[in-house]
Amino acid sequence: MVPGFSRSISLPLSPSRSGKNSRAASHHVRSASLPCQSHPIISNLGEQIQAIRSFSANPEASFVWIEVGLGQIEAVLASLQEFLYLGQTQETLSQAASTDSVLEDFLILADIYSSFVSTIATLKQHQAEIQSALRRADKICLVSALKSQRFVEKEIAQLTYSLKNISKSRPLALASNASEAEITGIMAEAVSTTAVASMELFSGVVAILSAAASSTKTSSMTWLFRKLALNSSSNSRVSDEEFGVAEKFEQLEVYVGNVESCSERVFRRLINLRVSLLNISTPLL
């Protein structure tokens, strides 16, 4: 039991869990029984969850938006890690029947982010290939690299679909007491919010790549393809328009690298959280 607590708080329900027949209501997940008097750790976790909900509810097709979103997910997971340090949290989760379900969710999230990091690394490689093809005026390599980028788009779309398994409310084991219901409910809420936000961010990456691919048919890339086809052996100086196209891809590569770094940090957070949960659920004798 954590000392100094005299009343309870609950994290606000997500829209998907606020209905009368929601799993949270039927299982009393929000029974407001965790003894805490506005504990700063729990208050901060609630604020982080609310922040990422608001953020993901207003998606933008930009890598800057995706970087910020990944940073907010990392903040949620960092707050959740601090929540796991609370004595009563550890005591409750070590005996809760639903801890295994939460562990499984974190394993799925970690696997998805591991794949996402690898996919983004592949995308960064394709961006480098595109720039090399532009510098060498190699139309064949350019078309090949752009086609490979479309495969990356499909892979990320598949990862987005995989997140649906944990973005919705999962049935938890019926809590044995009110405190267990509250703590496991907070954990489930954080997991669900992370999954929903990740879906929006992954969809944002797909939208950006799709828009980039479509623009090649009508934008300056069309002009570049035509010029390369007519003058593929020319060693003439690069025009301002060609330079502008190459510069855009260089900037895109920078953004992709930033997303890769942010995603790696989220992945490490997920791994650390799962390790902490495993240590709680299987304490050393």
Residue frames relative to the residue before (quaternion, step in Angstrom):
aa qw qx qy qz dx dy dz
M 1.0000 0.0000 0.0000 0.0000 0.00 0.00 0.00
V 0.3659 -0.7271 0.5356 0.2250 3.59 -0.84 0.94
P 0.4036 -0.7457 0.4707 0.2440 3.62 -0.63 1.03
G 0.7733 0.4061 -0.2692 0.4058 3.52 -1.30 0.42
F 0.5963 0.5590 -0.3739 0.4383 3.62 1.21 0.09
S 0.0655 -0.8393 0.5395 0.0133 3.58 -0.85 0.87
R 0.7939 0.1431 -0.1281 0.5769 3.59 1.18 -0.15
S 0.4815 -0.7049 0.4595 0.2450 3.56 -1.25 0.18
I 0.1079 -0.7467 0.6486 0.1008 3.51 -1.32 0.41
S 0.1789 -0.7604 0.6105 0.1305 3.52 -1.30 0.27
L 0.4813 -0.6190 0.5230 0.3342 3.52 -1.15 0.57
P 0.5381 -0.6313 0.4377 0.3469 3.60 -1.01 0.72
L 0.5209 -0.6451 0.4637 0.3123 3.54 -1.06 0.73
S 0.4615 -0.6241 0.5443 0.3180 3.52 -1.15 0.62
P 0.6708 -0.5082 0.3380 0.4214 3.63 -1.14 0.46
S 0.6730 0.5144 -0.3065 0.4343 3.58 1.00 -0.80
R 0.7380 0.4022 -0.2231 0.4938 3.57 1.22 -0.36
S 0.5585 0.6645 -0.3645 0.3370 3.57 1.23 0.02
G 0.5183 0.6592 -0.4148 0.3533 3.61 1.23 -0.13
K 0.6657 -0.5288 0.3529 0.3906 3.54 -1.26 0.46
N 0.7618 0.3694 -0.1947 0.4953 3.56 1.03 -0.74
S 0.3456 0.7605 -0.4913 0.2468 3.59 1.21 0.34
R 0.6296 -0.5358 0.4012 0.3944 3.53 -1.25 0.46
A 0.6204 0.5588 -0.3515 0.4234 3.56 1.00 -0.79
A 0.6805 0.4822 -0.2950 0.4663 3.56 0.93 -0.86
S 0.6965 0.5001 -0.2873 0.4269 3.57 0.84 -1.00
H 0.7462 0.3590 -0.2131 0.5186 3.56 1.12 -0.64
H 0.4333 -0.7269 0.4345 0.3083 3.56 1.31 0.18
V 0.1775 0.8138 -0.5345 0.1432 3.56 1.02 0.77
R 0.7440 0.3134 -0.2015 0.5547 3.56 1.08 -0.64
S 0.1835 0.8286 -0.5097 0.1414 3.56 0.74 1.00
A 0.3894 -0.7660 0.4444 0.2532 3.56 1.33 0.20
S 0.4525 0.7153 -0.4223 0.3244 3.53 0.81 0.99
L 0.4792 0.6498 -0.4620 0.3671 3.60 1.20 0.07
P 0.3499 -0.7710 0.4858 0.2169 3.61 -0.45 1.12
C 0.3659 0.7084 -0.5315 0.2861 3.54 -0.25 1.24
Q 0.2407 -0.7743 0.5719 0.1240 3.55 -0.84 0.97
S 0.7534 -0.3569 0.1758 0.5235 3.52 0.23 1.38
H 0.0588 0.8197 -0.5652 0.0717 3.56 0.86 0.92
P 0.5171 -0.6862 0.4072 0.3097 3.62 -0.73 1.00
I 0.6237 0.5447 -0.3515 0.4367 3.60 1.02 -0.69
I 0.7053 0.4445 -0.2661 0.4839 3.57 0.88 -0.94
S 0.6196 0.5357 -0.3418 0.4608 3.58 1.05 -0.72
N 0.6587 0.5046 -0.3043 0.4680 3.56 0.99 -0.86
L 0.6256 0.5296 -0.3359 0.4640 3.58 1.02 -0.78
G 0.6514 0.5130 -0.3144 0.4621 3.59 0.96 -0.85
E 0.6536 0.5091 -0.3110 0.4657 3.58 1.00 -0.83
Q 0.6544 0.5116 -0.3164 0.4582 3.59 0.97 -0.82
I 0.6439 0.5139 -0.3211 0.4672 3.58 1.00 -0.80
Q 0.6532 0.5060 -0.3103 0.4701 3.57 0.95 -0.86
A 0.6443 0.5389 -0.3164 0.4408 3.57 1.01 -0.85
I 0.7073 0.4440 -0.2820 0.4722 3.59 0.85 -0.90
R 0.5763 0.5595 -0.3805 0.4583 3.58 1.15 -0.50
S 0.6805 0.4859 -0.2856 0.4682 3.57 0.86 -1.01
F 0.6526 0.5303 -0.3124 0.4418 3.55 0.99 -0.87
S 0.7251 0.4439 -0.2522 0.4622 3.58 0.78 -1.03
A 0.5933 0.5766 -0.3650 0.4269 3.59 1.23 -0.33
N 0.7409 0.3087 -0.1924 0.5645 3.58 1.30 -0.22
P 0.0378 -0.8615 0.5063 0.0075 3.59 0.54 1.16
E 0.1109 -0.7584 0.6393 0.0615 3.52 -1.26 0.60
A 0.3967 -0.7058 0.5335 0.2446 3.56 -1.08 0.70
S 0.4921 0.6182 -0.4731 0.3898 3.55 0.40 1.25
F 0.5308 -0.6393 0.4524 0.3237 3.54 -1.08 0.70
V 0.5757 0.5717 -0.3857 0.4394 3.60 1.12 -0.55
W 0.6422 0.5164 -0.3103 0.4739 3.59 0.99 -0.88
I 0.6565 0.5107 -0.3093 0.4609 3.58 0.98 -0.82
E 0.6311 0.5276 -0.3321 0.4615 3.60 0.99 -0.80
V 0.6598 0.5009 -0.3051 0.4697 3.57 0.91 -0.94
G 0.6570 0.5240 -0.3095 0.4449 3.58 0.94 -0.87
L 0.6481 0.5044 -0.3152 0.4756 3.58 0.96 -0.82
G 0.6236 0.5354 -0.3276 0.4661 3.56 1.11 -0.70
Q 0.6669 0.4885 -0.3042 0.4734 3.57 1.02 -0.75
I 0.6043 0.5266 -0.3566 0.4799 3.58 1.08 -0.63
E 0.6338 0.5239 -0.3275 0.4653 3.57 0.97 -0.82
A 0.6398 0.5243 -0.3232 0.4597 3.59 1.04 -0.78
V 0.6207 0.5300 -0.3349 0.4708 3.61 1.03 -0.77
L 0.6908 0.4803 -0.2789 0.4629 3.56 0.88 -0.97
A 0.6193 0.5296 -0.3431 0.4672 3.60 1.09 -0.67
S 0.6542 0.4953 -0.3057 0.4828 3.59 1.00 -0.81
L 0.6327 0.5264 -0.3258 0.4652 3.57 1.06 -0.75
Q 0.6108 0.5427 -0.3448 0.4621 3.58 1.09 -0.70
E 0.6525 0.4997 -0.3110 0.4773 3.58 0.99 -0.82
F 0.6079 0.5552 -0.3416 0.4533 3.58 1.10 -0.73
L 0.6562 0.5140 -0.3064 0.4598 3.57 1.07 -0.73
Y 0.6088 0.5635 -0.3565 0.4298 3.59 1.21 -0.38
L 0.5254 0.6352 -0.4182 0.3815 3.59 1.21 -0.37
G 0.5609 -0.6470 0.4067 0.3183 3.55 -0.91 0.94
Q 0.6990 0.4640 -0.2954 0.4571 3.59 0.84 -0.91
T 0.5834 0.5642 -0.3742 0.4486 3.58 1.11 -0.62
Q 0.6857 0.4793 -0.2864 0.4670 3.57 0.85 -0.95
E 0.6523 0.5195 -0.3199 0.4498 3.57 0.95 -0.86
T 0.6842 0.4923 -0.2829 0.4577 3.56 0.95 -0.92
L 0.7055 0.4712 -0.2763 0.4516 3.59 0.81 -1.00
S 0.5973 0.5730 -0.3705 0.4215 3.59 1.12 -0.52
Q 0.7575 0.3431 -0.1908 0.5216 3.58 1.23 -0.45
A 0.5404 0.6553 -0.3947 0.3503 3.59 1.25 -0.29
A 0.4670 -0.6902 0.4835 0.2678 3.56 -0.94 0.91
S 0.6782 0.5135 -0.2882 0.4396 3.60 1.14 -0.58
T 0.4278 0.7166 -0.4653 0.2950 3.61 1.23 -0.08
D 0.6204 0.5541 -0.3449 0.4349 3.60 1.01 -0.75
S 0.6375 0.5270 -0.3259 0.4578 3.59 1.05 -0.75
V 0.6496 0.5003 -0.3069 0.4832 3.56 1.02 -0.82
L 0.6182 0.5418 -0.3337 0.4614 3.57 1.03 -0.77
E 0.6500 0.5164 -0.3113 0.4626 3.56 0.97 -0.85
D 0.6368 0.5305 -0.3251 0.4554 3.58 1.01 -0.82
F 0.6673 0.4896 -0.3041 0.4717 3.57 0.95 -0.84
L 0.6109 0.5355 -0.3527 0.4643 3.59 1.08 -0.64
I 0.6522 0.5052 -0.3126 0.4709 3.59 0.95 -0.86
L 0.6548 0.5101 -0.3120 0.4624 3.59 0.92 -0.91
A 0.6605 0.5059 -0.3099 0.4601 3.58 0.93 -0.89
D 0.6454 0.5149 -0.3199 0.4648 3.60 0.95 -0.84
I 0.6603 0.5078 -0.3095 0.4586 3.58 0.94 -0.89
Y 0.6895 0.4648 -0.2905 0.4734 3.59 0.91 -0.86
S 0.5818 0.5551 -0.3753 0.4610 3.59 1.13 -0.55
S 0.6700 0.4820 -0.2857 0.4870 3.57 0.97 -0.90
F 0.6349 0.5380 -0.3296 0.4459 3.58 1.03 -0.78
V 0.6371 0.5215 -0.3209 0.4682 3.58 0.97 -0.86
S 0.6641 0.4996 -0.3025 0.4667 3.59 0.93 -0.90
T 0.6594 0.5117 -0.3053 0.4584 3.57 0.99 -0.84
I 0.6496 0.5037 -0.3120 0.4764 3.57 1.00 -0.81
A 0.6130 0.5349 -0.3448 0.4682 3.60 1.08 -0.69
T 0.6383 0.5100 -0.3146 0.4832 3.57 1.06 -0.77
L 0.6306 0.5314 -0.3254 0.4627 3.57 1.02 -0.82
K 0.6413 0.5200 -0.3240 0.4619 3.59 0.98 -0.81
Q 0.6217 0.5329 -0.3315 0.4686 3.57 1.08 -0.72
H 0.6531 0.5049 -0.3124 0.4701 3.58 0.98 -0.84
Q 0.6169 0.5413 -0.3462 0.4544 3.58 1.06 -0.69
A 0.6403 0.5090 -0.3187 0.4790 3.57 1.04 -0.77
E 0.6409 0.5200 -0.3196 0.4655 3.59 1.04 -0.78
I 0.6281 0.5323 -0.3317 0.4605 3.58 1.02 -0.76
Q 0.6663 0.4938 -0.3075 0.4665 3.57 0.92 -0.88
S 0.6369 0.5230 -0.3276 0.4620 3.58 0.99 -0.81
A 0.6574 0.5070 -0.3110 0.4626 3.58 0.96 -0.86
L 0.6377 0.5205 -0.3281 0.4634 3.58 1.04 -0.73
R 0.6561 0.5125 -0.3148 0.4558 3.57 0.96 -0.85
R 0.7421 0.3986 -0.2108 0.4959 3.57 1.04 -0.84
A 0.3491 -0.7487 0.4802 0.2949 3.57 1.35 -0.07
D 0.3506 0.7373 -0.4864 0.3112 3.55 1.03 0.93
K 0.2718 -0.8092 0.5009 0.1433 3.57 -0.09 1.29
I 0.6443 0.5413 -0.3310 0.4270 3.60 0.92 -0.87
C 0.6860 0.4680 -0.2790 0.4823 3.57 0.88 -0.95
L 0.6217 0.5525 -0.3372 0.4410 3.56 1.08 -0.76
V 0.6722 0.4848 -0.2910 0.4779 3.56 0.89 -0.96
S 0.6437 0.5323 -0.3166 0.4496 3.59 1.00 -0.83
A 0.6689 0.4975 -0.2986 0.4646 3.58 0.96 -0.89
L 0.6504 0.5072 -0.3142 0.4702 3.57 1.01 -0.78
K 0.6341 0.5178 -0.3271 0.4720 3.58 1.05 -0.73
S 0.6344 0.5218 -0.3261 0.4678 3.59 1.02 -0.79
Q 0.6130 0.5546 -0.3415 0.4473 3.56 1.08 -0.70
R 0.6221 0.5356 -0.3403 0.4586 3.59 1.08 -0.64
F 0.6115 0.5345 -0.3500 0.4669 3.60 1.10 -0.61
V 0.6150 0.5379 -0.3352 0.4691 3.56 1.07 -0.76
E 0.6127 0.5603 -0.3287 0.4501 3.55 1.02 -0.85
K 0.6779 0.4867 -0.2873 0.4702 3.59 0.93 -0.91
E 0.6376 0.5321 -0.3317 0.4476 3.58 1.02 -0.76
I 0.6617 0.4873 -0.3079 0.4794 3.58 0.97 -0.82
A 0.6084 0.5442 -0.3478 0.4612 3.58 1.05 -0.70
Q 0.6452 0.5128 -0.3180 0.4686 3.59 1.03 -0.74
L 0.6304 0.5205 -0.3290 0.4727 3.58 1.05 -0.74
T 0.6099 0.5494 -0.3388 0.4597 3.56 1.08 -0.76
Y 0.6521 0.5099 -0.3077 0.4691 3.56 0.97 -0.85
S 0.6383 0.5460 -0.3267 0.4332 3.60 1.01 -0.80
L 0.6192 0.5685 -0.3399 0.4218 3.58 1.12 -0.64
K 0.5358 0.6473 -0.4057 0.3597 3.59 1.17 -0.43
N 0.5769 0.6176 -0.3687 0.3870 3.57 1.16 -0.58
I 0.7933 0.2602 -0.1424 0.5316 3.58 1.09 -0.63
S 0.5117 0.6477 -0.4250 0.3714 3.60 1.24 0.04
K 0.6849 0.4337 -0.2748 0.5170 3.57 1.25 -0.43
S 0.6566 -0.5134 0.3783 0.4027 3.53 -1.28 0.33
R 0.1935 -0.7692 0.6001 0.1039 3.54 -0.83 1.00
P 0.5022 -0.6364 0.4705 0.3486 3.59 -0.98 0.69
L 0.1871 -0.7703 0.6013 0.1002 3.56 -0.84 1.00
A 0.5907 -0.5447 0.4401 0.4009 3.53 -1.21 0.43
L 0.5687 -0.6044 0.4325 0.3525 3.55 -1.02 0.79
A 0.4299 -0.7260 0.4777 0.2448 3.55 -0.72 1.10
S 0.4629 -0.6933 0.4864 0.2618 3.54 -1.09 0.76
N 0.7920 0.0308 -0.0284 0.6090 3.57 1.25 -0.37
A 0.7062 -0.4927 0.3145 0.3996 3.55 -1.31 0.31
S 0.6382 0.5361 -0.3315 0.4420 3.58 1.00 -0.79
E 0.6460 0.5117 -0.3138 0.4715 3.56 1.00 -0.83
A 0.6326 0.5369 -0.3266 0.4526 3.58 1.01 -0.82
E 0.6714 0.5056 -0.2936 0.4555 3.55 0.98 -0.88
I 0.7037 0.4735 -0.2765 0.4519 3.57 0.80 -0.99
T 0.6831 0.4566 -0.2959 0.4871 3.60 0.85 -0.88
G 0.6068 0.5507 -0.3507 0.4533 3.59 1.13 -0.56
I 0.6324 0.5193 -0.3222 0.4760 3.57 1.03 -0.80
M 0.6436 0.5203 -0.3173 0.4631 3.57 0.96 -0.87
A 0.6749 0.4972 -0.2936 0.4594 3.57 0.89 -0.98
E 0.6403 0.5306 -0.3247 0.4507 3.57 1.02 -0.79
A 0.6547 0.5102 -0.3083 0.4647 3.58 0.97 -0.84
V 0.6449 0.5161 -0.3162 0.4667 3.58 0.99 -0.84
S 0.6752 0.5016 -0.2946 0.4534 3.57 0.85 -0.99
T 0.6584 0.5100 -0.3076 0.4602 3.58 0.93 -0.90
T 0.6371 0.5236 -0.3209 0.4659 3.58 1.01 -0.82
A 0.6652 0.5065 -0.3029 0.4574 3.58 0.95 -0.88
V 0.6558 0.5076 -0.3128 0.4630 3.60 0.93 -0.89
A 0.6680 0.4921 -0.3026 0.4690 3.58 0.90 -0.92
S 0.6412 0.5252 -0.3259 0.4548 3.59 0.99 -0.79
M 0.6063 0.5500 -0.3476 0.4573 3.58 1.05 -0.73
E 0.6682 0.4976 -0.3031 0.4627 3.59 0.92 -0.90
L 0.6733 0.4983 -0.2991 0.4571 3.57 0.95 -0.86
F 0.6520 0.5005 -0.3146 0.4748 3.58 0.94 -0.85
S 0.6364 0.5171 -0.3221 0.4731 3.57 1.02 -0.81
G 0.6152 0.5523 -0.3385 0.4494 3.57 1.11 -0.67
V 0.6343 0.5156 -0.3253 0.4754 3.57 1.00 -0.80
V 0.6453 0.5170 -0.3160 0.4654 3.58 0.95 -0.90
A 0.6535 0.5226 -0.3132 0.4491 3.59 0.95 -0.89
I 0.6514 0.5127 -0.3144 0.4626 3.58 0.98 -0.83
L 0.6804 0.4812 -0.2917 0.4695 3.57 0.89 -0.94
S 0.6423 0.5246 -0.3210 0.4573 3.57 1.00 -0.80
A 0.6579 0.5036 -0.3029 0.4710 3.57 0.98 -0.88
A 0.6376 0.5266 -0.3247 0.4590 3.57 1.04 -0.80
A 0.6592 0.5072 -0.3051 0.4639 3.57 0.99 -0.85
S 0.6684 0.5030 -0.3005 0.4582 3.57 0.97 -0.85
S 0.6532 0.5380 -0.3225 0.4240 3.55 0.99 -0.81
T 0.5713 0.6073 -0.3882 0.3925 3.59 1.16 -0.50
K 0.6360 0.5546 -0.3308 0.4225 3.59 1.19 -0.44
T 0.8052 0.2648 -0.1144 0.5181 3.58 1.10 -0.63
S 0.6562 0.5343 -0.3127 0.4314 3.58 1.21 -0.38
S 0.8023 -0.2764 0.2164 0.4828 3.51 -1.26 -0.48
M 0.5578 0.6004 -0.4060 0.4043 3.62 1.15 -0.40
T 0.5970 0.5473 -0.3636 0.4602 3.59 1.07 -0.65
W 0.6425 0.5126 -0.3096 0.4782 3.52 0.99 -0.90
L 0.6648 0.5113 -0.3108 0.4473 3.58 0.96 -0.85
F 0.6218 0.5324 -0.3413 0.4620 3.59 0.98 -0.80
R 0.6668 0.5099 -0.3026 0.4516 3.56 0.91 -0.94
K 0.6638 0.5002 -0.3011 0.4674 3.56 0.93 -0.88
L 0.6570 0.5086 -0.3149 0.4589 3.57 0.96 -0.84
A 0.6454 0.5282 -0.3174 0.4515 3.56 1.03 -0.80
L 0.7205 0.4435 -0.2451 0.4735 3.59 1.00 -0.83
N 0.8150 0.1744 -0.0480 0.5504 3.53 1.08 -0.69
S 0.1258 0.8574 -0.4919 0.0838 3.58 1.00 0.82
S 0.7206 0.4275 -0.2554 0.4824 3.59 1.13 -0.54
S 0.4691 0.6998 -0.4308 0.3235 3.55 1.28 0.03
N 0.2247 -0.7647 0.5907 0.1258 3.55 -1.07 0.77
S 0.2854 0.7848 -0.5022 0.2246 3.55 1.21 0.48
R 0.6488 -0.5324 0.3817 0.3872 3.55 -1.25 0.42
V 0.5307 -0.6304 0.4665 0.3215 3.55 -1.14 0.71
S 0.4036 -0.7261 0.5065 0.2309 3.56 -0.86 0.97
D 0.6738 -0.4780 0.3664 0.4280 3.56 -1.29 0.20
E 0.6486 0.5222 -0.3278 0.4463 3.59 0.99 -0.76
E 0.6442 0.5045 -0.3141 0.4815 3.58 1.00 -0.84
F 0.6402 0.5251 -0.3205 0.4600 3.55 1.01 -0.85
G 0.6360 0.5379 -0.3201 0.4513 3.57 1.04 -0.80
V 0.6393 0.5153 -0.3207 0.4720 3.58 1.00 -0.82
A 0.6664 0.4963 -0.3024 0.4670 3.59 0.89 -0.94
E 0.6424 0.5366 -0.3235 0.4413 3.56 1.00 -0.82
K 0.6264 0.5370 -0.3338 0.4559 3.58 1.04 -0.76
F 0.6776 0.4787 -0.2949 0.4741 3.57 0.95 -0.82
E 0.6013 0.5404 -0.3578 0.4673 3.59 1.11 -0.60
Q 0.6551 0.5024 -0.3025 0.4764 3.57 0.99 -0.86
L 0.6322 0.5335 -0.3229 0.4598 3.55 1.04 -0.80
E 0.6361 0.5269 -0.3300 0.4570 3.57 1.01 -0.78
V 0.6225 0.5349 -0.3360 0.4620 3.59 1.05 -0.74
Y 0.6587 0.5071 -0.3013 0.4671 3.56 0.93 -0.93
V 0.6450 0.5174 -0.3208 0.4620 3.58 0.95 -0.86
G 0.6396 0.5239 -0.3203 0.4625 3.58 1.01 -0.77
N 0.6419 0.5177 -0.3191 0.4671 3.58 1.04 -0.78
V 0.6437 0.5116 -0.3166 0.4730 3.58 1.00 -0.84
E 0.6170 0.5470 -0.3410 0.4515 3.57 1.03 -0.77
S 0.6704 0.5007 -0.2997 0.4582 3.59 0.90 -0.92
C 0.6582 0.5063 -0.3041 0.4669 3.58 0.96 -0.91
S 0.6594 0.5144 -0.3032 0.4568 3.57 0.98 -0.85
E 0.6234 0.5356 -0.3363 0.4598 3.58 1.04 -0.73
R 0.6462 0.5140 -0.3244 0.4616 3.59 1.00 -0.78
V 0.6327 0.5128 -0.3276 0.4789 3.58 1.02 -0.79
F 0.6405 0.5333 -0.3208 0.4498 3.58 0.94 -0.89
R 0.6617 0.4989 -0.3102 0.4659 3.59 0.92 -0.87
R 0.6194 0.5391 -0.3375 0.4603 3.58 1.05 -0.75
L 0.6583 0.5138 -0.3041 0.4585 3.57 0.95 -0.89
I 0.6431 0.5153 -0.3188 0.4681 3.56 0.97 -0.81
N 0.6674 0.5043 -0.3005 0.4582 3.59 0.91 -0.93
L 0.6395 0.5254 -0.3233 0.4588 3.57 1.02 -0.79
R 0.6724 0.4901 -0.3068 0.4621 3.56 0.91 -0.87
V 0.6213 0.5255 -0.3418 0.4701 3.58 1.04 -0.73
S 0.6463 0.5178 -0.3181 0.4615 3.58 0.97 -0.86
L 0.6591 0.5048 -0.3033 0.4678 3.58 0.97 -0.86
L 0.6337 0.5233 -0.3271 0.4665 3.56 1.02 -0.78
N 0.6567 0.5044 -0.3106 0.4667 3.58 0.98 -0.82
I 0.6471 0.5144 -0.3159 0.4656 3.56 1.09 -0.70
S 0.7312 0.4469 -0.2406 0.4558 3.55 0.88 -0.99
T 0.7756 0.1914 -0.1229 0.5889 3.59 1.22 -0.47
P 0.0537 -0.8405 0.5390 0.0124 3.59 0.49 1.16
L 0.5437 -0.6104 0.4679 0.3360 3.54 -1.19 0.65
L 0.4385 -0.6945 0.5098 0.2558 3.54 -1.01 0.82
